[in-house]
Amino acid sequence: SSDLKSMDYIRLEISENIATITLKNDERRNSLCERMLSELEATFIELESQDIRVVILKSNLDAKVWCAGLDIKELPNAGKDPLPYSHPLESLMRKIENFNAPVIAMITGSVWGGGMDLALTCDFIIGSPECSFAITPAKIGVPYNVSGLIHFLNVVEMNIAKELFFTAKPMMSERAYIIGLINHLIDKDKIEEFTYDLANTICNNSPLSIGVIKKQLNLLGKAKPLSPDMMEDINELRFKAYTSHDFAEGKLAFLEKRKPLFKGE
């Protein structure tokens, strides 16, 4: 039995105990506009009340871009925090993290910026050779928030996180697999079968046990204590970046499709 629901930006299919959410705004490269984010969040809320044992988050298989990250047009102007705690992407990522069952990202295209944060919030990633990952705040001059940085440090080593953030260059699938960013690298024509086999294996195990272990692992992943002083310091650093000339220039250059002229101020 399969249950299908189509929205403007995503498609939800439920079969047995597996829910598949497909990002389908290909012409906008699945950029995370506020409407897509609210459809995604509403879907996770709806699934919470059903017996869902695995969620698979994917794009259309032939989409070149799995997710282009936040819609730059919707970023606030310099002076305002671009990623406050209340931001719809932050709120969606908390929903995924707190969702009682595993969420698997199945990635067959390139992933950029906030899309990479979204992918890393999922419990693990199955990728095809076409996938790649780039984290791009330095291209626009924005800071990153603490919860986002923790997502990275829970998946990759500090030196890899620094390279990804400092270069903003895409990491190709093979390297992403070698460093453990993705769990399995599977050819595109076999990736769906592989991912659903894995999902079915999970469905056969105790959902209670898995839900509890997921919560414990997520709590342990955040258990690197930050003192109030450190938090203050981090907030000041972020404020300095999002009120800067570089942030205003980065957003403007992107919208004007030109190379930004960063001054470091």
C-alpha positions in Angstrom: 0.0 0.0 0.0 1.3 3.4 -0.9 0.0 6.8 0.0 1.0 9.8 -2.0 0.7 13.5 -1.2 2.0 16.3 -3.5 2.7 19.8 -2.3 4.2 22.8 -4.2 7.8 22.0 -3.4 7.9 18.5 -2.0 6.2 15.1 -2.5 5.4 12.7 0.3 5.0 9.0 -0.2 4.3 6.5 2.6 4.6 2.8 1.9 4.4 0.4 4.8 6.4 2.1 7.6 8.7 4.1 5.3 8.1 7.7 4.4 9.8 9.2 1.4 10.1 13.0 1.1 11.2 14.2 -2.4 12.4 17.7 -3.0 10.9 18.6 -6.4 11.6 22.3 -7.0 14.2 21.5 -9.7 13.9 24.8 -11.6 15.0 26.6 -8.4 17.6 23.9 -7.7 15.7 23.0 -4.5 16.8 26.1 -2.8 15.4 26.3 0.7 12.9 29.1 0.4 10.7 29.7 3.4 7.7 27.9 1.7 9.7 24.8 1.0 11.0 24.8 4.6 7.5 25.2 6.0 6.2 22.3 3.8 9.0 20.1 5.1 8.5 21.0 8.7 4.7 20.5 8.4 5.4 17.0 6.9 7.7 16.0 9.7 5.0 17.1 12.2 2.4 15.1 10.4 4.6 12.0 10.3 5.2 12.2 14.1 1.7 10.8 14.8 2.1 7.9 12.4 3.9 4.6 12.7 6.9 5.6 10.5 10.1 3.7 11.1 12.3 5.4 8.5 12.2 8.6 6.6 14.1 9.0 3.3 14.8 12.5 2.2 15.8 12.7 -1.5 15.6 14.8 -4.7 14.3 13.7 -8.1 17.0 11.2 -9.1 18.1 13.1 -12.2 18.2 16.5 -10.5 21.8 17.9 -10.9 21.4 19.7 -7.6 20.0 18.0 -4.5 19.7 21.3 -2.7 21.3 24.7 -3.4 21.0 25.9 0.2 19.1 28.9 1.5 17.4 31.2 -1.0 19.9 34.1 -1.0 17.1 36.5 -1.9 15.5 35.8 1.4 18.6 36.4 3.5 18.3 39.5 5.6 20.4 42.6 4.9 23.6 43.1 6.9 22.9 44.0 10.5 20.5 41.1 11.1 21.4 37.6 12.1 20.9 35.5 9.0 20.4 32.2 11.0 18.7 33.0 14.3 17.4 30.1 16.5 13.9 30.8 15.1 14.9 30.5 11.5 12.7 28.0 9.6 15.8 26.0 8.5 16.9 25.8 12.2 13.4 24.8 13.2 13.2 22.1 10.5 16.6 20.7 11.5 15.5 20.4 15.2 12.4 18.5 13.9 14.6 16.0 12.0 17.0 15.6 15.0 14.1 15.0 17.4 12.2 12.8 15.0 11.7 9.5 16.7 12.9 7.4 13.7 16.0 7.5 11.5 16.1 10.0 8.7 18.3 9.0 5.8 19.4 11.5 3.2 19.7 9.9 -0.3 21.8 12.2 -2.4 22.4 12.0 -6.1 23.2 15.6 -6.9 25.3 18.5 -5.6 24.6 19.9 -2.1 25.4 23.6 -1.2 25.4 25.7 1.9 22.4 25.3 4.1 21.5 22.2 2.1 24.7 20.6 3.5 23.7 21.4 7.0 20.3 19.9 6.3 21.9 16.7 4.9 24.2 16.4 7.9 21.3 16.7 10.3 19.9 13.5 8.8 21.1 10.4 10.7 23.2 9.3 7.7 23.8 9.8 4.0 23.7 7.4 1.1 25.3 9.0 -1.9 25.9 8.3 -5.6 29.1 9.2 -7.5 27.4 12.4 -8.8 27.0 13.9 -5.4 29.2 16.6 -4.0 29.2 18.8 -0.9 30.1 22.5 -0.4 29.6 24.7 2.6 29.6 28.3 1.3 29.1 31.0 4.0 32.5 32.4 3.3 31.5 33.2 -0.3 28.8 35.6 1.1 30.6 36.8 4.2 28.2 35.3 6.7 29.1 33.6 10.0 27.8 30.2 10.9 25.8 29.3 14.0 27.0 27.0 16.7 24.4 24.2 16.1 25.4 24.1 12.5 29.1 23.9 13.3 28.4 21.0 15.8 26.6 19.1 13.0 29.8 19.3 11.0 32.1 18.3 13.9 30.0 15.3 14.7 30.6 14.0 11.2 34.1 15.2 10.1 37.3 16.0 11.9 38.2 19.6 12.8 40.8 20.0 9.9 38.3 18.8 7.3 35.6 21.1 8.7 38.0 24.0 8.4 39.0 23.1 4.8 35.3 22.9 3.8 34.4 26.2 5.4 37.6 28.1 4.4 37.7 27.1 0.7 33.9 26.9 0.2 34.9 24.4 -2.6 32.8 21.3 -3.3 34.1 18.0 -1.9 33.5 15.2 -4.5 31.7 12.0 -3.6 34.7 9.7 -3.4 36.5 11.9 -0.8 33.3 12.4 1.1 33.0 8.6 1.3 36.6 8.1 2.4 36.3 10.6 5.2 33.0 9.2 6.4 30.8 12.1 5.4 28.6 9.6 3.5 28.0 6.1 4.7 27.7 4.3 1.3 28.6 5.3 -2.2 26.2 3.5 -4.6 25.7 3.9 -8.4 22.7 6.0 -9.2 20.9 3.1 -10.9 21.1 1.0 -7.8 20.9 3.6 -5.0 17.1 3.5 -4.5 17.1 -0.3 -4.2 20.0 -0.1 -1.8 18.5 2.6 0.3 15.1 0.9 0.6 16.8 -2.4 1.5 18.6 -0.6 4.3 15.4 1.1 5.4 13.6 -2.3 5.5 16.4 -3.7 7.6 15.9 -0.8 10.1 12.1 -1.4 10.0 12.6 -5.0 11.2 14.4 -3.8 14.4 12.8 -2.4 17.5 11.5 1.1 16.8 11.5 1.9 20.5 15.1 0.9 20.9 16.2 2.8 17.8 14.2 6.0 18.8 15.8 5.9 22.3 19.3 5.3 20.9 19.0 8.1 18.4 18.1 10.5 21.2 21.0 9.3 23.3 23.5 9.6 20.4 22.2 13.1 19.5 22.6 14.2 23.2 26.1 12.7 23.4 27.0 14.5 20.1 26.2 17.8 21.8 27.8 17.0 25.1 30.9 19.1 24.4 30.2 21.7 27.1 30.4 25.4 26.2 30.9 27.8 29.1 28.7 31.0 29.1 31.9 32.9 28.3 32.5 30.9 25.2 28.9 31.4 24.1 29.2 35.2 24.6 32.4 35.1 22.6 30.8 33.1 19.8 27.8 35.5 19.7 30.1 38.5 19.5 32.1 37.0 16.7 28.9 36.2 14.7 27.6 39.7 15.3 30.8 41.1 13.9 30.4 39.1 10.7 26.7 39.7 10.0 26.9 43.4 10.5 30.0 43.7 8.3 30.7 45.3 4.9 31.6 41.8 3.7 28.2 40.3 4.4 26.4 43.2 2.6 28.8 43.0 -0.3 28.6 39.2 -0.5 24.8 39.2 -0.8 24.8 42.1 -3.3 27.5 40.4 -5.5 25.5 37.2 -5.5 22.3 38.9 -6.6 24.2 41.0 -9.2 26.0 37.8 -10.4 29.5 39.2 -10.0 32.6 38.4 -8.0 32.4 39.9 -4.5 35.1 42.5 -3.4 35.7 41.5 0.2 37.6 43.9 2.4 37.7 41.9 5.6 35.7 44.5 7.4 
